[in-house]
Amino acid sequence: MSQAFQYLAAAIAAGLAALAASWGNGKVISKTLEGMARQPESAGNLRSTMFIGVGLIEALPILAIVVAFLILFL
């Protein structure tokens, strides 16, 4: 029974992290496109900042997978 709870906890941790990251990426990208549409001359600066933000957002599910593996194998 304990192992079943470990699998469930790992799945919930990974699933919620993936859901949160996808929602965050969608918000960042949509707001960046909105900013580019309003001020096309700042598109390069917005694009580079967006890539940094998306990279930082993607760190969350990677860390959640690490935590999920720790839950499963420790």
Distance bins in CASP14 RR format, pairs under 12 A and 6 or more apart:
PFRMAT RR
TARGET T0000
AUTHOR 0000-0000-0000
RMODE 2
METHOD distances of the structure
MODEL  1
1 7 0 0 0 0 0 1 0 0 0 0 0
1 8 0 0 0 0 0 1 0 0 0 0 0
2 8 0 0 0 0 0 1 0 0 0 0 0
2 9 0 0 0 0 0 1 0 0 0 0 0
2 71 0 0 0 0 0 1 0 0 0 0 0
2 72 0 0 0 0 0 1 0 0 0 0 0
3 9 0 0 0 0 0 1 0 0 0 0 0
3 10 0 0 0 0 0 1 0 0 0 0 0
3 71 0 0 0 0 0 1 0 0 0 0 0
3 72 0 0 0 0 1 0 0 0 0 0 0
3 73 0 0 0 0 0 1 0 0 0 0 0
4 10 0 0 0 0 0 1 0 0 0 0 0
4 11 0 0 0 0 0 1 0 0 0 0 0
4 72 0 0 0 0 0 1 0 0 0 0 0
5 11 0 0 0 0 0 1 0 0 0 0 0
5 12 0 0 0 0 0 1 0 0 0 0 0
5 71 0 0 0 0 1 0 0 0 0 0 0
5 72 0 0 0 0 0 1 0 0 0 0 0
6 12 0 0 0 0 0 1 0 0 0 0 0
6 13 0 0 0 0 0 1 0 0 0 0 0
6 67 0 0 0 0 0 1 0 0 0 0 0
6 68 0 0 0 0 1 0 0 0 0 0 0
6 69 0 0 0 0 0 1 0 0 0 0 0
6 70 0 0 0 0 0 1 0 0 0 0 0
6 71 1 0 1 0 0 0 0 0 0 0 0
6 72 1 0 1 0 0 0 0 0 0 0 0
6 73 0 0 0 0 1 0 0 0 0 0 0
6 74 0 0 0 0 1 0 0 0 0 0 0
7 13 0 0 0 0 0 1 0 0 0 0 0
7 14 0 0 0 0 0 1 0 0 0 0 0
7 68 0 0 0 0 1 0 0 0 0 0 0
7 69 0 0 0 0 0 1 0 0 0 0 0
7 71 0 0 0 0 1 0 0 0 0 0 0
7 72 1 0 0 1 0 0 0 0 0 0 0
7 73 0 0 0 0 0 1 0 0 0 0 0
8 14 0 0 0 0 0 1 0 0 0 0 0
8 15 0 0 0 0 0 1 0 0 0 0 0
8 68 0 0 0 0 0 1 0 0 0 0 0
8 71 0 0 0 0 1 0 0 0 0 0 0
8 72 0 0 0 0 0 1 0 0 0 0 0
9 15 0 0 0 0 0 1 0 0 0 0 0
9 16 0 0 0 0 0 1 0 0 0 0 0
9 64 0 0 0 0 0 1 0 0 0 0 0
9 67 0 0 0 0 1 0 0 0 0 0 0
9 68 1 0 0 1 0 0 0 0 0 0 0
9 69 0 0 0 0 0 1 0 0 0 0 0
9 70 0 0 0 0 0 1 0 0 0 0 0
9 71 1 0 1 0 0 0 0 0 0 0 0
9 72 0 0 0 0 1 0 0 0 0 0 0
10 16 0 0 0 0 0 1 0 0 0 0 0
10 17 0 0 0 0 0 1 0 0 0 0 0
10 64 0 0 0 0 1 0 0 0 0 0 0
10 65 0 0 0 0 1 0 0 0 0 0 0
10 66 0 0 0 0 0 1 0 0 0 0 0
10 67 0 0 0 0 1 0 0 0 0 0 0
10 68 1 1 0 0 0 0 0 0 0 0 0
10 69 1 0 0 1 0 0 0 0 0 0 0
10 70 0 0 0 0 1 0 0 0 0 0 0
10 71 1 0 1 0 0 0 0 0 0 0 0
10 72 1 0 1 0 0 0 0 0 0 0 0
10 73 0 0 0 0 1 0 0 0 0 0 0
10 74 0 0 0 0 0 1 0 0 0 0 0
11 17 0 0 0 0 0 1 0 0 0 0 0
11 18 0 0 0 0 0 1 0 0 0 0 0
11 64 0 0 0 0 0 1 0 0 0 0 0
11 65 0 0 0 0 0 1 0 0 0 0 0
11 68 1 0 0 1 0 0 0 0 0 0 0
11 71 0 0 0 0 1 0 0 0 0 0 0
11 72 0 0 0 0 1 0 0 0 0 0 0
12 18 0 0 0 0 0 1 0 0 0 0 0
12 19 0 0 0 0 0 1 0 0 0 0 0
12 64 0 0 0 0 1 0 0 0 0 0 0
12 67 0 0 0 0 0 1 0 0 0 0 0
12 68 0 0 0 0 1 0 0 0 0 0 0
12 71 0 0 0 0 1 0 0 0 0 0 0
13 19 0 0 0 0 0 1 0 0 0 0 0
13 20 0 0 0 0 0 1 0 0 0 0 0
13 60 0 0 0 0 0 1 0 0 0 0 0
13 61 0 0 0 0 1 0 0 0 0 0 0
13 63 0 0 0 0 1 0 0 0 0 0 0
13 64 1 0 1 0 0 0 0 0 0 0 0
13 65 0 0 0 0 1 0 0 0 0 0 0
13 66 0 0 0 0 1 0 0 0 0 0 0
13 67 1 0 1 0 0 0 0 0 0 0 0
13 68 1 0 1 0 0 0 0 0 0 0 0
13 69 0 0 0 0 1 0 0 0 0 0 0
13 70 0 0 0 0 1 0 0 0 0 0 0
13 71 1 0 0 1 0 0 0 0 0 0 0
13 72 0 0 0 0 0 1 0 0 0 0 0
14 20 0 0 0 0 0 1 0 0 0 0 0
14 21 0 0 0 0 0 1 0 0 0 0 0
14 60 0 0 0 0 0 1 0 0 0 0 0
14 61 1 0 0 1 0 0 0 0 0 0 0
14 62 0 0 0 0 0 1 0 0 0 0 0
14 63 0 0 0 0 0 1 0 0 0 0 0
14 64 1 0 1 0 0 0 0 0 0 0 0
14 65 1 0 1 0 0 0 0 0 0 0 0
14 66 0 0 0 0 0 1 0 0 0 0 0
14 67 0 0 0 0 1 0 0 0 0 0 0
14 68 1 0 1 0 0 0 0 0 0 0 0
14 69 0 0 0 0 1 0 0 0 0 0 0
14 70 0 0 0 0 0 1 0 0 0 0 0
14 71 0 0 0 0 1 0 0 0 0 0 0
14 72 0 0 0 0 0 1 0 0 0 0 0
15 21 0 0 0 0 1 0 0 0 0 0 0
15 22 0 0 0 0 1 0 0 0 0 0 0
15 23 0 0 0 0 0 1 0 0 0 0 0
15 60 0 0 0 0 0 1 0 0 0 0 0
15 61 0 0 0 0 1 0 0 0 0 0 0
15 64 1 0 0 1 0 0 0 0 0 0 0
15 65 0 0 0 0 1 0 0 0 0 0 0
15 67 0 0 0 0 0 1 0 0 0 0 0
15 68 0 0 0 0 1 0 0 0 0 0 0
16 22 0 0 0 0 0 1 0 0 0 0 0
16 23 0 0 0 0 0 1 0 0 0 0 0
16 60 0 0 0 0 1 0 0 0 0 0 0
16 61 0 0 0 0 1 0 0 0 0 0 0
16 64 1 0 0 1 0 0 0 0 0 0 0
16 65 0 0 0 0 0 1 0 0 0 0 0
16 67 0 0 0 0 0 1 0 0 0 0 0
16 68 0 0 0 0 0 1 0 0 0 0 0
17 23 0 0 0 0 0 1 0 0 0 0 0
17 24 0 0 0 0 0 1 0 0 0 0 0
17 57 0 0 0 0 0 1 0 0 0 0 0
17 58 0 0 0 0 0 1 0 0 0 0 0
17 59 0 0 0 0 0 1 0 0 0 0 0
17 60 1 0 1 0 0 0 0 0 0 0 0
17 61 1 0 1 0 0 0 0 0 0 0 0
17 62 0 0 0 0 1 0 0 0 0 0 0
17 63 1 0 0 1 0 0 0 0 0 0 0
17 64 1 1 0 0 0 0 0 0 0 0 0
17 65 1 0 0 1 0 0 0 0 0 0 0
17 66 0 0 0 0 0 1 0 0 0 0 0
17 67 0 0 0 0 1 0 0 0 0 0 0
17 68 0 0 0 0 1 0 0 0 0 0 0
18 24 0 0 0 0 0 1 0 0 0 0 0
18 25 0 0 0 0 0 1 0 0 0 0 0
18 57 0 0 0 0 0 1 0 0 0 0 0
18 58 0 0 0 0 0 1 0 0 0 0 0
18 60 0 0 0 0 1 0 0 0 0 0 0
18 61 1 0 1 0 0 0 0 0 0 0 0
18 62 0 0 0 0 0 1 0 0 0 0 0
18 63 0 0 0 0 0 1 0 0 0 0 0
18 64 1 0 0 1 0 0 0 0 0 0 0
18 65 0 0 0 0 1 0 0 0 0 0 0
18 68 0 0 0 0 0 1 0 0 0 0 0
19 25 0 0 0 0 0 1 0 0 0 0 0
19 26 0 0 0 0 0 1 0 0 0 0 0
19 60 0 0 0 0 0 1 0 0 0 0 0
19 61 0 0 0 0 1 0 0 0 0 0 0
19 64 0 0 0 0 0 1 0 0 0 0 0
20 26 0 0 0 0 0 1 0 0 0 0 0
20 27 0 0 0 0 0 1 0 0 0 0 0
20 57 0 0 0 0 1 0 0 0 0 0 0
20 58 0 0 0 0 0 1 0 0 0 0 0
20 59 0 0 0 0 0 1 0 0 0 0 0
20 60 1 0 0 1 0 0 0 0 0 0 0
20 61 1 0 0 1 0 0 0 0 0 0 0
20 63 0 0 0 0 0 1 0 0 0 0 0
20 64 0 0 0 0 1 0 0 0 0 0 0
21 27 0 0 0 0 0 1 0 0 0 0 0
21 28 0 0 0 0 0 1 0 0 0 0 0
21 53 0 0 0 0 0 1 0 0 0 0 0
21 54 0 0 0 0 1 0 0 0 0 0 0
21 55 0 0 0 0 1 0 0 0 0 0 0
21 56 0 0 0 0 0 1 0 0 0 0 0
21 57 1 0 1 0 0 0 0 0 0 0 0
21 58 1 0 0 1 0 0 0 0 0 0 0
21 59 0 0 0 0 1 0 0 0 0 0 0
21 60 1 0 1 0 0 0 0 0 0 0 0
21 61 1 0 1 0 0 0 0 0 0 0 0
21 62 0 0 0 0 1 0 0 0 0 0 0
21 63 0 0 0 0 0 1 0 0 0 0 0
21 64 0 0 0 0 1 0 0 0 0 0 0
21 65 0 0 0 0 0 1 0 0 0 0 0
22 28 0 0 0 0 0 1 0 0 0 0 0
22 29 0 0 0 0 0 1 0 0 0 0 0
22 54 0 0 0 0 0 1 0 0 0 0 0
22 57 0 0 0 0 1 0 0 0 0 0 0
22 58 0 0 0 0 1 0 0 0 0 0 0
22 60 0 0 0 0 0 1 0 0 0 0 0
22 61 0 0 0 0 1 0 0 0 0 0 0
23 29 0 0 0 0 0 1 0 0 0 0 0
23 30 0 0 0 0 0 1 0 0 0 0 0
23 57 0 0 0 0 1 0 0 0 0 0 0
23 60 0 0 0 0 0 1 0 0 0 0 0
23 61 0 0 0 0 0 1 0 0 0 0 0
24 30 0 0 0 0 1 0 0 0 0 0 0
24 31 0 0 0 0 0 1 0 0 0 0 0
24 32 0 0 0 0 0 1 0 0 0 0 0
24 50 0 0 0 0 0 1 0 0 0 0 0
24 53 0 0 0 0 1 0 0 0 0 0 0
24 54 0 0 0 0 1 0 0 0 0 0 0
24 55 0 0 0 0 0 1 0 0 0 0 0
24 56 0 0 0 0 0 1 0 0 0 0 0
24 57 1 0 1 0 0 0 0 0 0 0 0
24 58 0 0 0 0 1 0 0 0 0 0 0
24 60 0 0 0 0 1 0 0 0 0 0 0
24 61 0 0 0 0 0 1 0 0 0 0 0
25 31 0 0 0 0 0 1 0 0 0 0 0
25 32 0 0 0 0 0 1 0 0 0 0 0
25 50 0 0 0 0 1 0 0 0 0 0 0
25 51 0 0 0 0 0 1 0 0 0 0 0
25 53 0 0 0 0 1 0 0 0 0 0 0
25 54 1 0 1 0 0 0 0 0 0 0 0
25 55 0 0 0 0 1 0 0 0 0 0 0
25 56 0 0 0 0 0 1 0 0 0 0 0
25 57 1 0 1 0 0 0 0 0 0 0 0
25 58 1 0 0 1 0 0 0 0 0 0 0
25 59 0 0 0 0 0 1 0 0 0 0 0
25 60 0 0 0 0 0 1 0 0 0 0 0
25 61 0 0 0 0 0 1 0 0 0 0 0
26 32 0 0 0 0 1 0 0 0 0 0 0
26 33 0 0 0 0 1 0 0 0 0 0 0
26 34 0 0 0 0 0 1 0 0 0 0 0
26 50 0 0 0 0 0 1 0 0 0 0 0
26 53 0 0 0 0 0 1 0 0 0 0 0
26 54 0 0 0 0 1 0 0 0 0 0 0
26 57 0 0 0 0 1 0 0 0 0 0 0
26 58 0 0 0 0 0 1 0 0 0 0 0
27 33 0 0 0 0 0 1 0 0 0 0 0
27 34 0 0 0 0 0 1 0 0 0 0 0
27 50 0 0 0 0 0 1 0 0 0 0 0
27 53 0 0 0 0 0 1 0 0 0 0 0
27 54 0 0 0 0 0 1 0 0 0 0 0
27 57 0 0 0 0 1 0 0 0 0 0 0
28 34 0 0 0 0 0 1 0 0 0 0 0
28 35 0 0 0 0 0 1 0 0 0 0 0
28 46 0 0 0 0 0 1 0 0 0 0 0
28 47 0 0 0 0 0 1 0 0 0 0 0
28 49 0 0 0 0 1 0 0 0 0 0 0
28 50 1 0 0 1 0 0 0 0 0 0 0
28 51 0 0 0 0 1 0 0 0 0 0 0
28 52 0 0 0 0 1 0 0 0 0 0 0
28 53 1 0 0 1 0 0 0 0 0 0 0
28 54 1 0 1 0 0 0 0 0 0 0 0
28 55 0 0 0 0 1 0 0 0 0 0 0
28 56 0 0 0 0 1 0 0 0 0 0 0
28 57 1 0 0 1 0 0 0 0 0 0 0
28 58 0 0 0 0 0 1 0 0 0 0 0
29 35 0 0 0 0 0 1 0 0 0 0 0
29 36 0 0 0 0 0 1 0 0 0 0 0
29 46 0 0 0 0 0 1 0 0 0 0 0
29 47 0 0 0 0 0 1 0 0 0 0 0
29 49 0 0 0 0 0 1 0 0 0 0 0
29 50 1 0 0 1 0 0 0 0 0 0 0
29 51 0 0 0 0 0 1 0 0 0 0 0
29 53 0 0 0 0 1 0 0 0 0 0 0
29 54 1 0 0 1 0 0 0 0 0 0 0
29 55 0 0 0 0 0 1 0 0 0 0 0
29 57 0 0 0 0 0 1 0 0 0 0 0
30 36 0 0 0 0 0 1 0 0 0 0 0
30 37 0 0 0 0 0 1 0 0 0 0 0
30 50 0 0 0 0 0 1 0 0 0 0 0
30 54 0 0 0 0 0 1 0 0 0 0 0
31 37 0 0 0 0 0 1 0 0 0 0 0
31 38 0 0 0 0 0 1 0 0 0 0 0
31 46 0 0 0 0 1 0 0 0 0 0 0
31 49 0 0 0 0 0 1 0 0 0 0 0
31 50 0 0 0 0 1 0 0 0 0 0 0
31 53 0 0 0 0 0 1 0 0 0 0 0
31 54 0 0 0 0 0 1 0 0 0 0 0
32 38 0 0 0 0 0 1 0 0 0 0 0
32 39 0 0 0 0 0 1 0 0 0 0 0
32 42 0 0 0 0 0 1 0 0 0 0 0
32 43 0 0 0 0 1 0 0 0 0 0 0
32 44 0 0 0 0 0 1 0 0 0 0 0
32 45 0 0 0 0 0 1 0 0 0 0 0
32 46 1 0 1 0 0 0 0 0 0 0 0
32 47 1 0 0 1 0 0 0 0 0 0 0
32 48 0 0 0 0 0 1 0 0 0 0 0
32 49 1 0 0 1 0 0 0 0 0 0 0
32 50 1 0 1 0 0 0 0 0 0 0 0
32 51 0 0 0 0 1 0 0 0 0 0 0
32 52 0 0 0 0 0 1 0 0 0 0 0
32 53 0 0 0 0 1 0 0 0 0 0 0
32 54 0 0 0 0 1 0 0 0 0 0 0
33 39 0 0 0 0 0 1 0 0 0 0 0
33 40 0 0 0 0 0 1 0 0 0 0 0
33 43 0 0 0 0 1 0 0 0 0 0 0
33 46 0 0 0 0 1 0 0 0 0 0 0
33 47 0 0 0 0 1 0 0 0 0 0 0
33 50 0 0 0 0 1 0 0 0 0 0 0
34 40 0 0 0 0 0 1 0 0 0 0 0
34 43 0 0 0 0 0 1 0 0 0 0 0
34 46 0 0 0 0 1 0 0 0 0 0 0
34 50 0 0 0 0 0 1 0 0 0 0 0
35 41 0 0 0 0 0 1 0 0 0 0 0
35 42 1 0 0 1 0 0 0 0 0 0 0
35 43 0 0 0 0 1 0 0 0 0 0 0
35 44 0 0 0 0 0 1 0 0 0 0 0
35 45 0 0 0 0 0 1 0 0 0 0 0
35 46 1 0 0 1 0 0 0 0 0 0 0
35 47 0 0 0 0 0 1 0 0 0 0 0
35 49 0 0 0 0 0 1 0 0 0 0 0
35 50 0 0 0 0 1 0 0 0 0 0 0
36 42 1 0 0 1 0 0 0 0 0 0 0
36 43 1 0 1 0 0 0 0 0 0 0 0
36 44 0 0 0 0 1 0 0 0 0 0 0
36 45 0 0 0 0 1 0 0 0 0 0 0
36 46 1 0 1 0 0 0 0 0 0 0 0
36 47 1 0 0 1 0 0 0 0 0 0 0
36 49 0 0 0 0 0 1 0 0 0 0 0
36 50 0 0 0 0 1 0 0 0 0 0 0
37 43 0 0 0 0 1 0 0 0 0 0 0
37 46 0 0 0 0 0 1 0 0 0 0 0
38 46 0 0 0 0 1 0 0 0 0 0 0
39 45 0 0 0 0 1 0 0 0 0 0 0
39 46 0 0 0 0 1 0 0 0 0 0 0
40 46 0 0 0 0 1 0 0 0 0 0 0
40 47 0 0 0 0 0 1 0 0 0 0 0
42 48 0 0 0 0 0 1 0 0 0 0 0
42 49 0 0 0 0 1 0 0 0 0 0 0
42 50 0 0 0 0 0 1 0 0 0 0 0
43 49 0 0 0 0 0 1 0 0 0 0 0
43 50 0 0 0 0 0 1 0 0 0 0 0
44 50 0 0 0 0 1 0 0 0 0 0 0
44 51 0 0 0 0 0 1 0 0 0 0 0
45 51 0 0 0 0 0 1 0 0 0 0 0
45 52 0 0 0 0 0 1 0 0 0 0 0
46 52 0 0 0 0 0 1 0 0 0 0 0
46 53 0 0 0 0 0 1 0 0 0 0 0
47 53 0 0 0 0 0 1 0 0 0 0 0
47 54 0 0 0 0 0 1 0 0 0 0 0
48 54 0 0 0 0 0 1 0 0 0 0 0
48 55 0 0 0 0 0 1 0 0 0 0 0
49 55 0 0 0 0 0 1 0 0 0 0 0
49 56 0 0 0 0 0 1 0 0 0 0 0
50 56 0 0 0 0 0 1 0 0 0 0 0
50 57 0 0 0 0 0 1 0 0 0 0 0
51 57 0 0 0 0 0 1 0 0 0 0 0
51 58 0 0 0 0 0 1 0 0 0 0 0
52 58 0 0 0 0 0 1 0 0 0 0 0
52 59 0 0 0 0 0 1 0 0 0 0 0
53 59 0 0 0 0 1 0 0 0 0 0 0
53 60 0 0 0 0 0 1 0 0 0 0 0
54 60 0 0 0 0 0 1 0 0 0 0 0
55 61 0 0 0 0 0 1 0 0 0 0 0
55 62 0 0 0 0 1 0 0 0 0 0 0
56 62 0 0 0 0 0 1 0 0 0 0 0
56 63 0 0 0 0 0 1 0 0 0 0 0
57 63 0 0 0 0 0 1 0 0 0 0 0
58 64 0 0 0 0 0 1 0 0 0 0 0
58 65 0 0 0 0 0 1 0 0 0 0 0
59 65 0 0 0 0 0 1 0 0 0 0 0
59 66 0 0 0 0 0 1 0 0 0 0 0
60 66 0 0 0 0 0 1 0 0 0 0 0
60 67 0 0 0 0 0 1 0 0 0 0 0
61 67 0 0 0 0 0 1 0 0 0 0 0
61 68 0 0 0 0 1 0 0 0 0 0 0
62 68 0 0 0 0 0 1 0 0 0 0 0
62 69 0 0 0 0 0 1 0 0 0 0 0
63 69 0 0 0 0 0 1 0 0 0 0 0
63 70 0 0 0 0 0 1 0 0 0 0 0
64 70 0 0 0 0 0 1 0 0 0 0 0
64 71 0 0 0 0 0 1 0 0 0 0 0
65 71 0 0 0 0 0 1 0 0 0 0 0
65 72 0 0 0 0 0 1 0 0 0 0 0
66 72 0 0 0 0 0 1 0 0 0 0 0
66 73 0 0 0 0 0 1 0 0 0 0 0
66 74 0 0 0 0 0 1 0 0 0 0 0
67 73 0 0 0 0 0 1 0 0 0 0 0
67 74 0 0 0 0 0 1 0 0 0 0 0
68 74 0 0 0 0 0 1 0 0 0 0 0
END
